Amino acid sequence: MKVGGQMVIGSGFMKWLQRNRFNDLPDAMFNARVPSMMWVLFIYIISMLVQILYEPSIISLAFFSGLMLLHGSLIWHFPLLTEKHPWVYFLIQGLIIQVCALIMYQAAFLLLLGMYPVLTGQSVGKYNHRIKMILMSALYYGLYVATLLLMGQSEILILMSILYMMMVFVFVSFAGLYLKQVKARIRTQAFLEELELAHRKVKELTLANERQRMARDLHDTLAQGLAGIVMQLDAADAHLMKGNSKRAHEIVQHSMGHAKKTLSEARLAIDNLRSKAFVTIDFSDAVREEVERFKKATGIQVVLDMRVDGGISELVMEHMLHIIGECLTNVARHAEARQVWVYIRIEDENLELEVKDDGKGIDLNQIGNMSGHYGLIGIKERVRILGGSLNITNNVPQGTLIKIDTVAEGGECS
């Protein structure tokens, strides 16, 4: 996942790498059987030809064939046979090669030089541990030297040792390169699994964010709009009870206009959910319109102090207009205030908003705990998306102050 600007691979991969860095490569060893078996078959055929040409013996050839078949079978089942006690496998294989060399006297040099280095390379793949590899190499070299001495070839021991070391170097280098490729493939698979997991988490977070966005849009359009209409109709009812039908009629007419605007905003919210587009409007005009609509609907006086000396992004504009509307709605529904002060400053890419009333105040401990009261929760969520700060000051019984600071051009994607 992407955290702090960089891709962070989960701890699961690091634990996996720690656990598998030495000998957890059974699939790699399984795939290495085919080239090993081909090499064994090649050595077997050449050894048979050499022995037949110089000293043919049906008993020796049959015994040798049986031993090579056993040797090949052990190689084929190498991953299973080396799970618990790999040293037993390597010891048995080394003794089989030694017996084969003693039986096939004419092809002994070919068998020793061709088979012991292969087993040394297998030990590299199995152990991947320097000390253990050195011990296995010493074991096979000891068997190699012992076989030469049993054959009475001590005079060419130095030359054969040099050839043996060259063959060991070739096979160990090949095994090392092969293991590097295998580990690279395993790391790639682990990264892909981590990326797939991160992708699923991103999808889950995206769905959660979309649900939150839908909840905010529904609250800030339908809920706020209907709340305003309810307040206007309550005011009209109060005027009717006092016999002031003219004022009641004006309020009803205004409520009708408010209802039409709420319906338009609801449709716009639906369109935004589809396209995530926001109609380009002037921020200052939109704020003044919101304030005037609030004053007409509630009769509460609003002192607007606004100065815009910089630009504002569409994302910040959308959220700030909803925040201002929600603050005013909360004043009308809960504060029992007579006057509201709205202070807005946009300077040097910084945006500051203050909404203060002279009402009865608010119990900060109850924010978010009352079912159905989502206004302040929505404000907190929008401020978080903008990357800003929110401070709510309760001055009971002198009202509430909501202060928001953010960047006019900033914010993360909602």
N, C-alpha and C positions, 0 to 999 in steps of 0.2 A: 504494500500500500504506500501511497505517497504521504509522507509526514515530514513537515519541516522543510519542504522543498526538495527532498530526495527520496528515492525509492528505498524503502526499508523492507528487507526480507525477514519473514517471521522467525521467531525463535525455534519453531518446529524444524525448519531447514537446518539451522545451526546444530540442533540436537542430533538430527539425522546424520549430518556430516561427521560429527564427533563420534557417533556410534559406528559408522561404516568406514572409517578411514583406514582400517587395517585389513580385515579379512571378510567383510560382508559383501563379497563379489561372486556369489555362486553363478549368476547368469553369465557373467563374463567368462568364468572358467568353463561353463557349459558350452558357450559359443567357440571357445578355443580348442575344443576336442577335434574338430574336423581337420584343421591343419596339422595337429599333432598326430592324428591317425594316418594322414597321408605321408608324413615323414617316416613314421614307423613302417608303413608298408614299403616305402622306397628302400629303407635300410634292409628290410627283410628280403626283398627281391635281390638286391645286389649281393647280400651275404650268401644267399642260396646259390647264386650263379658262381661266386668265387669258390665256395666250398665244393660245388659239383665239378668245377674245372680242375681243381688241384687234389682233392681228397674226398671223393664221393663216398657216402656211407648212409644207407637208408635209415639205420637206427638213429644216427646222430641228427640227420635232417628231420626225421619225424619228431624226435624229442625237442629239437630246436623249434620246430613249427608249433608244437604244443605250448612251449614256454612263451613264444612271441604272441600266440593267441591269448594266453593269460595276461601277458603284459598289455596288449591292446585293450582287453576287456577292463582291466583296472584303470587304464587311461580314460576309457569311455564313461566309467562310473566315478571318475575323479571327484566331482562335486559332492557326491553322497558319501564316498569313502573317507573324505578328509574333513567331515564336519566336526568330529569329536577328537580323534587322535591322528592328525595328519602325518606325524613322524612315523607311525607304523606303515602307512602307505609308502612313503619315500624309502624306508628301509627295505621293505619287501621288493619294491621295484629295483632298487640298487642291487640286491642279491640276485634277482632274476637275470639282470644284464650280465653280472659277473659269471653266473653259471653258463649263460649262452656263449659268452666269450671263450670259456674253457672248453665247451663242446665243439664250437665252430672255430678251431684253431686257426685255419687259414684266413678267416674273416674277422678274427678277434679285434684287430686294430680298428677296422671299420665300425664294428659294433660299439667298442668303447668310446671312440671319438664321436660317433653319431647319436648315442643314446644317453650317456651321462649328462652332457650339456643340456639335453632336452629336459631331463628331470630337474636340473638346476634351475632352468627357466621356469618350470612349474612351481618350484619352491618360492621363487620371487613373487609369482602371482598369488600364491596362497598366503604367505606370511607377510610380505611387504614390511618386514622388520629386519633391520640391518644385522643384528646379532644372530638371529635365527637363520637368515640367509647365509651368513658366513659359516655357521655350523653345518648347514646342509651341503654347502660347497666343499667344506673340508671333508665331510663324510664321503662324498662321491669321489673326490680326488684320492682319498685313502683307499677306497675300493679299486679305483683305477690303477694306482701304483701297486697294490697287492696282487691284482690280476696279472700285471706285467711281470712281477717278480715270480709268481707261480708258473708263468710261462717261460721263465728263464730269459727274459728280455731286458735284463738290467743294463746292458751296454747302450741301449737306445732310450733309456729312461728320460734323460734330459731333453732329447729331441721330441719325444712323445709328450712330455709335459708341456713344452712350448706350444705344440699343436693343440693340446687339450685346452690350455688357457685361451688360445685364440678362438676356439669353438665356443667355449663358455662365454667369452666376451660377446660374441655374435648373438647367441641365444638369449643371454641376459639383457642385452640392449634391445632386442626385439620384444622381449616380454615387458620391459619397462615402457617402451613406446606404446605397446598395446594397452597396458594398464592406464596410461595417461589418457588415451583416447576413450577408454571405457569410463573412467572417472569424469571426464569432461561431458560425456553423454549423460551420465547419471546426474551430474550437477544441473545440466540443462533440463532434464526431466523434473528435477526437484524445483527448479525455478518456475517451470511451466505450471506445476501443481500449485505453487504459491501464488502465481499470477492468476490462475483460475479461481483460487479461493478469494483473492483480493477482488477479482471481477465480480464474484457473487456478492461480496460484502458491499461493493459500490452500488450494485443493483438494488440491494436491500435498503441502503441509505438513500438512494435516489427515490425509491418508492415512499420511504418515510418522509423525506423532504417534500415530495409532491402532495402527500396527505396533509402535512402541516400547511403547505401553501394554499391548498384548497380550503382548509378550515379557516385560515386568515382571510381569504378572499370572500368566503361566504359570510363571515362575521362582519367584515368591513363594508359589505354591500347590502345584503339582505337584512342582517341583524341591525346594523346601524340605521339603515333606511326605515325599517319598520318601527324601530324605537322612536325615531324622529316623528313619524306619522302618528304613533300612539300619543306622544306628548302634544302634538298639535291638536289632535282630536280631543284630548283631555281639556286643553285650553278652550277649544270651541264649545265643549259641553259646559264648561264653567261660565262662559259668557252667555250661553243660552239660558242657563239657570238664573242669571242676573237680568235677563231680558235684553241683553245687548246683541240682538240678532245680526246687526250690520257687521260688527267685529267678528262674530262667529262665522258669518258667511265669508269674510276675507280669509279667515284662518283655514276654512274648509277648501277654499280655492287654492290657497298656498299648499295645503296638504295634497291636493290633487297633483299639483306640479311636482311636489316632492316625491309622490308615488311614481310618477312617470320617470323622474330622474333616477329613482332607485331601480326601476325596471331596466332602464338603459345601462346603469352601472352593473347590474347583475349580468346582462347580456355581454357587456364588455369583459367582465371577469371570466365568463365562459370562453369568450374568444381568446383571452389571454392564456387560459389553460391549454388551449389548442396550439396557439402560435407563440406564446410568451412575448407578444408585442405590447407596447405601451404607446398610447396616442401622445404625440408630441404637443404639449401645452406649455403655457408660460406659468412658471411656478408661483410668481407673485400674484398673478390674476387668480390662479386656482385657490391660493390661501385666502385671498379677500372674498372670493365667492363662498368658500366654506364658512368663513366668519359671518358674512351677511345672512346666509341661510340659517345659521345657528341663532343669530339674534332675532330673526323674524319668527323662528319656530318656538323660541323659549322666552323671549323678552328679556333675557339676561344681557346686560351691557358687556361689551368686549372692547378692551383697549389693545389695539394692534400696533406693535412697534417692529417694523420689518425693514431691514436694509440688506440688499443683495448686491454685492460688489464682485461676484465671481460666478463661474459656471457651476452647474449641478447636473450630474448624470441622470439618465432616465430611471435607473434602478433606485438611486437615492431619492429622486423626486416622488416616485410611486410610493415608496415606504413612508416618507415623511408626510405626505398628504394623508395617508391612512392613519398615521400616528396622531397628527393634529386633529383629524376628525374623531378619532377614538377618545382623545383627551377631552374634547368639548362634549362629546356624548356622555362620558362619565361624569362630568360636572353637572350636566342637566339631570341625569338620572339619580345621582347619589349625593352630590355636594350640598344641595339646597343653598346655592350661592346667589349673590346679587350681582357680582361683577367678576370678570375674568380678564387676566392680562396675558397676552401672547407676545413673546419676544423672540425674534428670529434674526440671526446674523449669519451671513455667508461672506467670509473674507479669507483670502489667501488659501483657498481650497479647504478651509475649515467651516463646518456648519455647527451652529449652536442654537438650540431651541429650548425655551422655557415657557411653561404653561402654569399659571398660578391663579388660584381662586380664593375667595373669602368665605368659603363654606364651612361645613362642620368638620372637615378633615376625614381621614381614612385610617382604618386599623391595618397597619402594614403586615401584621402577623396573619391576617386573613386572606392576603393576596394569594390566589391560586388554590385556596382551600374550599371555596364556595362553588358548588355546582351551578353551571350556567353563566358564571361571571368570568368571561374569557378576555375582556378588554385589555387589562394590564398584562395578562399573559401574552397576548398577541403583540403588545407594544414591546415587551422584553424580547420576544422572538425576532421582531423586525430590527431592533437595535443590535441584536447579536449578529444578524445577517449583514448589517452595515458595518460591523466591526467597531461600533461606537460604545459609549458608556451611558448608563442610565442611573440617575439618582432621584429618589422620591423622598421628599421631606414632608413630614407631617407636623403641622403647627396647630394641633387641636387647642382651642376651638376656632382658630383663625384661618383654616383652609389648608390646602395642599399645594406643594410646588413640585412639578415634574421637570427635570432638567436633562437634556440629551446633548452629547457632544459626539460628533463623528466627522468623517472626511466627505466633502461634497462630491468628490469624484471617485470615491472608493467603494468598499463593500465587496463581499463575496457573492458568487452567483447563487440566487435563491432557488 
